[in-house]
Amino acid sequence: MELPIDHFRLLGVGPTTDAQAVLHALQLRIDRAPDQGFTHEALQAREDLLRSSADLLTDSQRRAAYEADLTTLASSGESVMPALDVPSSKEVGGLLLLLEAGQPQECFELASKALQPPQAPALGSGREADLTLLAGLACLAAAAELHQQRHYEQAARVLRQGLQLLQRMGQLPAIRQQISDELSGLRPYRVLDLLSRELANTSERNEGLALLEELVQERGGLDAESGTGLPAADFQTFFKQIRTYLTVQEQVDLFSRWADGSTAANFLAATALTASGFAQRKPERIQEALDRLDASGQQGMQPLLACLHLLLGHVPAGLASFAEGADPQLRRWAEQQSGDPLGQLCAYCRDWLARDVLTGYRDLEADPDLEAYFADRDVQTWVERHDRSEAQPMATVAAAPAPVEPAAATPEPDTNPFSSWTPQIDFSEPAAPLPSAPPRGFSSTNADDDLWEPDDEPARLWPAHWRLPQFQLPRFALPALPALPSIEELKTHPQRVWIAAGAGAGVVLIAAAVGLRLNRPAPTPLPVQPAALPKPAPVAKPPVAAPAPALPLKAEAPTEMQLRTLLEAWLDAKAAVLAGREADQPLDGLAAPIQVERLQQQRAEDQSASTTQEIKTTVEGLSVDERDANRIVATVQLRYADRRLDAAGQPVGEPTELQLTNRYVFGRGSDGIWRMVSFRKA
């Protein structure tokens, strides 16, 4: 038998070890013989091979010739490695030394080959027992090595081969059970391995989906607090991370099958259906999501139902659901976005889509563009058909041009379905993040898993017993809503909103004016005056260099440099807190209270895990996109790097380095101070 090892590695010494150290190493190896149950003949063969290598390495002439041969072999340029010829009488001892030298895969392959006919040993012999024991131990060691290298499917293949071999030999039941347990524990990692393959690798992905379904079924569903395999906390962590490997259709299919009796699966199915329906302009899927959530009877779902009603064109029902379910905190947030009820609902719906619905899918990239959604012909046709089938009263708002003087040109028809209400709805970004308290029956978990900047993390919807995080793998998030107590039902809108296409004018969102304005008096149209020639703009004087911006920022109209200074101060303060230090600036003068609370919560979670974070964020560019008296939206280019440290200051996991482009919202409070309010990926 040829062993793929040289004398130095066999004995466990280096090429520069002198003769005295070689003899010392020999004695240590002999004194520390393995005690897993090998026969005396196997241990004696091991000792003989060790002594033979020591004799060669302590003989100066033989060692010099051997080292010259190794040098020649290494410089030959061929992909070959040194090997030792071992007589068949000592092959078990040689394989045992190969396993001790850290080559379990080679040991397993050679031991398996030796147990196959025609060279298979006699049944019941000591050689058969030694080779079987070697194969079992090498199988476990090889699988552990592959697992550590994240070759999960290869590790599973080695374990299956080892289990089949030991079952055929009918020996070592304890090791067979250990291999079976390792194979079962490897299944979540195999799911990750298989589902991370390219979408074109359908066979591997189908195998991963089958393993995932087995895992969930054995546990008794997503809501099970205990089950076989992974502990509850690890299973929930794993499942949250696995979602980004699944396509939207795979999620719809899986969660729909698991939804029977599972609140979490039913909610996930509704979320996936909404994402699919919105991105693919299929309102029938959004209707199915609405039916699921409505039938679940889960408390605190009214704002979500309001969003689904809006996407289906049921504006009166959406406004009523939002008014019924919104708590004071959510109302205050909505009122900051618009003074009009429909504008508030649209702002909430857009934020919900961006944060919680359109994220976490392998094959879906969509913007929460309500205007484009309602402009789609399929959406218009579907809503119009279903509205007519219900035979309810309809009130329409014609897309007629405003009155003009005879000499003025006729303006283009308005294609914005929401522009007929004031104030105009802002589809770009909310002025402040949504409240993060979860609905009744769910608990919120904020995890440091934002992929574009470790700052804002929306709260997640999960059953109350779900707590997370670990497995350093991609993760996903579920929607967050505030706790929503019931209030008295608002005035019912008797009319139904329709979406219809105007001839050559695109789409117009149709609503009963009195119903949608909540009995507010309609504004009187103002006559449009003939267009006048613009006056020449006055020549701007060269700007005077301003002094260095001070914090907190109280300028009436902050410059881009001042906003950049504010953002850099917040990022530096955040990095200091997560590193376990005091921030140089008061946090409440840099960011909105909800941002400060999330940062403090994140630090508390790190403290409970005895970890800190070392973060470095560099602002490489900032440009203002939108500006008014109390709100500024800016696009920011960032270079971001972080790493997590344990209590001893040693790195944990892999460091992160990213180039990011985010949209930041700055708001001016009643105290006149500008603060960072929210952000999202640009």
N, C-alpha and C positions, 0 to 999 in steps of 0.2 A: 504494500500500500504506500502511495505517495502522500505525505502530509504537506499541505501548502504553508510551510513555516520554516524558519531557519533555526540554527542552534541557539542564537542569542535570545530570540523570542521564546523558544521552547523552555529555556532555563529561566527566563525573566530577567535578563541583564542587558546592559547596553554595550555597544561596540567598544567603548573606552574603558570598560570594567577590567581591572587587573586580575591576576590569577587568584590572589588572596580573597578578593571580594567574590569571585566566581565560586570558590569553595564554600564561602559563608552562605551564599544564596542557595547552593545545592543542599546544605544541611537544613536550612529553613524550609525548603520545599519538601524534603523528605519528612521532616517532623510535622508538617501541616498537610498530611494526606487527606483527601476528601472523605467524608463519613456518611455519604448518602446511601450506602448499602452495597457498594461494589465488592466483588469477591476478592480473596487474597491474591489470586493469580493476576487480576487486573491491576491491583495496587503494586504488585511486585514488578509487573511489566512497566508500569509508570516509573518506578524507581530506577530500573535498569536503563531506561532511555534518558533519564535525567543525568545519571552517572556517566553515560556515554558522551553526552554533550559537554559535561564538565571536564572530562578527560581531554577532549579535543581543544577546548578553550584554555586549558592550563598548560598545554604543550605549545611552546612558542613557535616551533617550526610548522606544526600542523595548523595552528591558528593563523599564522601568516599566509600560508597557502590558501586556506579557506577564505580569509578576508580578500585576498587577491581575486579569487573566483567570484565572490560577491560583487566586487568593484567592476569586474569585466562584464558581468551579467547586467549590472545597472547602467553601464555606459553603452550597451549594445543598441539601445533605442528600441528594442522589441518589448512588446507588452507581455513580459513573462515575469514570474516571481520565483524565488528559490523554493525548493521543496526537499524533504527528507524521505529517503527510502526506509520504510519500517517493515520488518518481517511480519508475516501473517500471525505468528505466535504472539506478537506484541502490539497488534493493531488496536486492541481495546485500550491499552495504556497510552498509545499515541493519540487516539481520539480524545481520551480524557485530558491529556495535556493541551490538545488543540482547543478544547472547551475552556480550560483554565486560562489560555492565552488570549481570550476574548474574540474567538472566531466561531460563534455558535452556529451560524448558518452553514458554514462548511462542515462542521462536526455533524449537524443534523443530516445533511445530504449524504455524507459518507456512511454514517451509521444506518440510515434507511437503506442504502444500497447494499450494505453488508447483510441486512436481514432479508433481502430478496433472494429467491432462487436464481441460479443454482448454488450460490455461495452461502446460502442461509445455514446457520449452525443447527446442530441437532436439537430437537425439541427437548426442553427441560434442562439443557446443559447450562453450565455457568456462563459460557460465552454468550449464549442467547439472552440470559438475564442481564448481563452487563451491557450488551448492545441495546437492549430495549430500554434500560434505565438511562443510558446515554442519550438515546433518541428523544425520550421524554423531557429530560433536563435541557437538552440543546434546543428543542422546539420552544419551550417556554422562554429561554434566554434570547433566542433569535426573534421571537415575536415581540418581546419587550424592547429590543433594540430597534426594530422597525417601527414600533409604536412611537418611540422617542423621536425618530426621524420623520414622523407624520406620514409614513407609508402604511396607512391603516388597512387597505385592501390586501397588500402583500402580507401584512402580519396575520390577517384573518386566514389567508390561504395556507400559510405555514401551520397555523393552529389546526386547521381542518385536516391537513395531511398528517400531522402528529397524532391527532385523535383517531383517525382511521387506522393508522399503523398500530397503535396500542390496543385498539379494539380487536384488530386481527390477531395480535399476539395473545390477547386475553390476559394481560398482566397489568400490574400497577394501577389499581382502581383509584387510589388517592390522586395520582398524577393525572389520570384521565379526567377526574372531576375538576381538578385545578385548571386543566386546559379548557374544559367546557365552560367554566366560570369566566376565564379570560376571554373566550370567544364571545360570550354573552355581554360582558362589559365593554367589549370593543365595538359593539353594534352602533352606538351613537356616533362614534368617530367614523365608522364606515359610511353611515348615512351622510355625514359631512363630506367625506372624500368623494363619494359617488355623485352626490347632487352638485358638487362644485365643478364637475366636468362640463365641457361645452355642451350646449343644447343639442348639437348634432349627434352626440353620443347617446342615442336614445336607450340602448340596451342597459348601459351603466346607470343612467338616470332612473329608468324604470325599476331596476334592482334596488336603488336607493329609496325610491318611493315605497316599494314593497316592504323594505326593512323598517322604514318610518312607520308604516301602518301597523306592522307587527308590534313595534315598540309601544305605540299608543293603545292598541287593543289589549296587550298584556297588562297594561297599567289600569285598564278600565276607563279610558277616556282622558281628555285633557283636564277635567276637573278633579280627578282622583288625587287625594292627599297622600296616598301611599300605593305602592305597587312593586312588581318585580323589577329587577335591574337597577336603574339609577334611583338614588334617593329623590324625594319630592323636589327639594330645592335645586339639585343639579339637573333634574329633568326639565324643570321650568326654565332654567338658564339656557340649557341646550336648545329647548324648543323656540325660545325667543330669538336665538341666534340663527337658527336654521331657516327662518322665514325668508331672508334675502336670497337664498339659493333657489327658491321656488318661483315659478312663473305665476302670473295672476290667475291663469286658468287652472293650474295645478292647485293653487290655494282654494279656488272656488270649489273644485271637485272634492278635495280632501276634507275641508271644513264642512261642506254640505253633508258628506257621509257621516261625519262625527257629530253633527249638530243635535241629533236625537238625544235629549236628556242632558246636553252639555251647554251651559250658558256661554262659556268662553268660545266654544267652537261655533255656536250660532252667531255670536257677535263678530267673530273673525270672518265667517262666511258672508255676513252682511257687508262688512267693510270691503272685502275682496270684490263682491258684486258691485258695490258702488264705484270702486276704482275702475273696474272693467267697463261698467256702463258709462261713466263720465268720459274716460279716455277714448273709448271706441264709439261714443255717441249712440249708445243703445239704452234708451230710457226704460225698456222692459226689464233690464237687469236692476236698475235703480228701484223700480216698482217691486221687484222680488225682494230686494234688501229692505224696503219699507215694510213689506208684509211680514218679513221675519222679525224685525225689531218690534213691530207693533204687536205681533202675536206673543212675543216673549214675556210681556208684562213687566219687564225690568224697570225698576224705578230710576228716575233721573235721565230718561232717554228723550225727553221732549225737545231739547235743542237739536239733537241729531235728527229726530223725526221732522223738525221744522226745515232743516237743510234738505232732506230728501223730498219733502213736499215742494220746496222751492224748485229743485232740479226737475221735478215732474210738472212744473207749471201750476201747482196748486198754491198760489200765493196766499189767499185768505187762510187756508188751513195751516200753512207754514207760519204766518204771522201769529195766528192764535196759539199754536204749539210753542213758539218761542216766547210769547208773552206769558204763557202759563208756566213754563219751566224755568225761566231765567230768574236767578236769585239776584239780590242787590248788587253783588260784585260784578256779575256778568252784565247787568243792566248799565252799570257805570262805564264798563269797558265799551259796550255797544254805543252808548251815547257819545263817547269820544270820537267814534268813527263817523257818525252822521246824526243829523237831527230828524231824519225821516225813518219810520219803522222799517220800510223795505230796504233802505240803505243799510240799516243796522243788521238785518238778517243776511243781506248779501255779503257784508264784511265778515260776519261770523262764518258763513258757509265757505267763503274763499279761504279763510284761515284754517278751518277744519280740513278742507281738502288738501291744502299745502302741507300741513303738519302731520296729519294722521291717516289720510286715505290714500294719497297717491305716492306714498313712500313704502319701501320694503318689498319690492317685486323685482325678480330677475330681469324681466323683459319689458318693463313699463317705465317710460319717462314722459310725463305729461305735466303741463302747466295748469294751475287752477284758474283758467281763463273762462269766467262765466259768460262773457260777451261772445266769445267764439263758440262756446257750447250752445247757447241759445240761437246763434246764427246758423247752426247746422240744419240743413233741410230735413234730415231724418228725424231730428228732435222736434222740429216744428210739426212735421206730418204726424208723428206719434201723438203728441200732446193734443193737436187739433182733433184727430180721430177719436181719442178717448174722451175728450170733452164733449164732442157731439153725441157720442154713444150714451153719455149720462143724461143728455137732454136737459141740462140745467140752464138757467138764464145766463146770458152772456152780455157783457158790456164791452164795447171796443173803443179804443182811442185811436183815431185815424192819424197817420203819419203825414199830416198836411203841412206845407211850408207856412212859415209865419207871414203875417200881412206885410207887404212891402209897398213902397211908393212905385208908381208906374215905371219910373226910369230905372229902378234897381233890378239887378239880375235875380232870377229865382234861385234860392239856395238849394244845395243838394239835400235830398231827404236824409234824415238822421237814421243811421243804422244801429245806434246803440240802444238796446232794448230797455235800458234803465235811465236814459237821459231825460225822460219826461218828468222825472221827480227831482225835487231839489231838497237839500243840497245834492249835487251830483255824487254818485257813488264812486269811491276810490277803489279801483281794482288792483292797485299796485301793491299796497302793503298796509296792514293795520298800524294805527298810531302806537299801540301798546300790545304786549302779549296777552293772550287769553288767560283768565284765572285758571289755576292749576289744580284745584280740589276735585277729587273724583266724584262720580255720581254715587248714590246710595247702592250698597251691595258690591262696590268695587273698592280697591285700594290703589293709591298712587305710588309709583316707584320711579324715582328720578335716578337714572344711571348715566355715568360719564361715557356715553357712547356716541356723541355727536361727531360725524365724520368731517365736518368742515371747520369747526372751532369748538373747543370743549367748554361751552358757555351755556347756551340755552338748550334745555332738554325738556320737551313737553311732557307733562304727566302722562302716565299710562293707565289703560283700563285693563284690569285683570281681576279675577275673583279675589276675595279678601285674603285668602291664605297663600297667594302667590307672592313669593319674595325672591329676589335675584341678586347678584351677578357672578360670574366666573366663566371659564372656557374662553381664552383670549381669541375670539373669533368674531366675525361680523355679527352684529346684532340688529334687532328691529324693534320697532315701537308701535304701541297701540294708542288709540285716541284718548284724549283727556277731556274731561268736562267738569265744571263745578258741581258741587252738591246742589241739587235743584228742588227746593221745597215748593209745594203747590201754592198758588195764589189765586185770588178770585179771577174767574174767567173774564177776559176782556170782551169788549163789544164784538159780536160776531159780524163778519163781513158778509153781507147777503149775496154779493156778486162773486163770480168766479173769474179768475184771470186766465186769459187765453194768449197763446203765442201764435201769431199768424204772419205770413210773409206778405209784405206790401209789394205791389207790382214795381219792380226795378228799384225798390228802396231797401232791400234786405229784410231783417226781422225786427219786429216791434213787440215788446212785451206788453200785453193788453190787460188792463185792469179797470175796475170800476173806480172812478176818480174819488168819489166820496168814501168808498170803503177803504181804499188804500191810504188815503190821507187822514184817516181817523177823524173825519168831520172837520178837518182844517179848511178854512176858506181858501178857495182856489185863487192863485195870483191872477191879477188882471194883465192880459197880454199888452205889452207896450209896442206901439208902432215902431217899425224899423226905419230910421232916417236914411236918406241917401248917403252912400259912402262918400266920405270926404277925403281929400288928399292928406296924407300924413304930414305933420309938421316935422321939419328937420330936427333931429335929436340934438340937444346941446352938446358941445364938445366937452368930453369928460376931462377933468383935471387929473394930472398924474396922482396916483394914490400916495398918501404920506405914510411912511413906514410906521407901523403900529408897534407899540411896546410889546414885549413878550407876553403872550396870553396868560392870564392868571386863572387859578382854579379856587373855588368853583366858578364855572363859566356863567357869566351874567350878561354877556353882550346882547344887545337888541337883535343884531343880525350877525351871528358868528361867521367868521371866515373859514375857509377850508383848513387853514393852518390851526385855527383855534379848535375846530372839531377834531382834527387829527391829534392835537395835544390831549384833548379830553379822552379820546378813545385809547391812546397809548397809556395814559394814566390809569384807566380802568383795567386794561390788560395787564399792566405791571402790578397793580394792586391785587388782581385776581391770582396772578402767578405767585405773589408773596403769600397770600392766604393758603393756597393749595400746597405750598412748600412748608407750611407750618410757621410762617413768620407774620409779623404785624405789617399791615399795608402802610405805605408812606402817606397816603391821602385818606381822609374819611370816606368810607364806601358810599354813605348816603348822599354825598355830594357829587358822585360820579355816575351812578346808575340808579335806575328805578328800584323801588323796594322789592319787587318780585325777583329781580336779578340778584340783589344782595341776599335774599332769603335762599335762593337756589344755590348760590356759592357757599353759604354757610352750611346748608344741608349736605352739599357735596363734601365739604371739609369734614363734617361730622362722620360721614360714611367712611372716609379715608382713615380717620382716627380710630374708628371701631375696628378697622382691618389692620391697624398699625402700619399704614403706608403714607407716603407723601408723593407729591408730583413735582417734577422739575420741568417747568414750561418756559419756552422762549418764543415770543410772538413779535414779529417785526412788521410794522405797517409800511408797505412799499409804495402805496398810492391811495389817494382818496379824492373822489370827485362827487360833488353834490348833484343829485338828480332832481329832487323836488324840494321846494322851500315855501313855507308860509310863516306866519307870525309865531306859531308855537310848535311847529313840526318840521323836521328836516330829514330827508332820506338821502343817504350817500352810498355809493358803491366803493368798496374798499378792497384793495389787493393786499394779501397777507402772506408772510412766510412763517410757518408754524412748526415747532418741534417740541416733543415732550417725551418723558420717560417716567416710569413709576419706580419708586424706591421703597424697600422694606425698612423695618425698624432699625436695621444696622446700616442703612444707607447704601445697600447693594441693589443694583438694577433688578427689576422683576419684569419678565416678558421682553418683548421687542420694542425698541424706541420707535416713535412715529415722526415722520417728516413730510409736510404737505405744503403745496402752494394753493392758496385759497382765494376765492373771490366771493365776498359776502355783501349783502345789502343791510346796512345799519340804519335804525330809526332813532333819532334824537328828539326828545320832547322837552318843552319848557314848562316847568311846574308853576304853581301859584306863587311860589317864593321867588320867581324870576330866574331860577337856576336851570341850566340845560343839563340833561342827563341822558345816558344811553338807555333806551327803553326796550328795544328788541332787535333781533337780527335773524337773517335766514340766508341760505345759499343763493347766490345770484343766478 
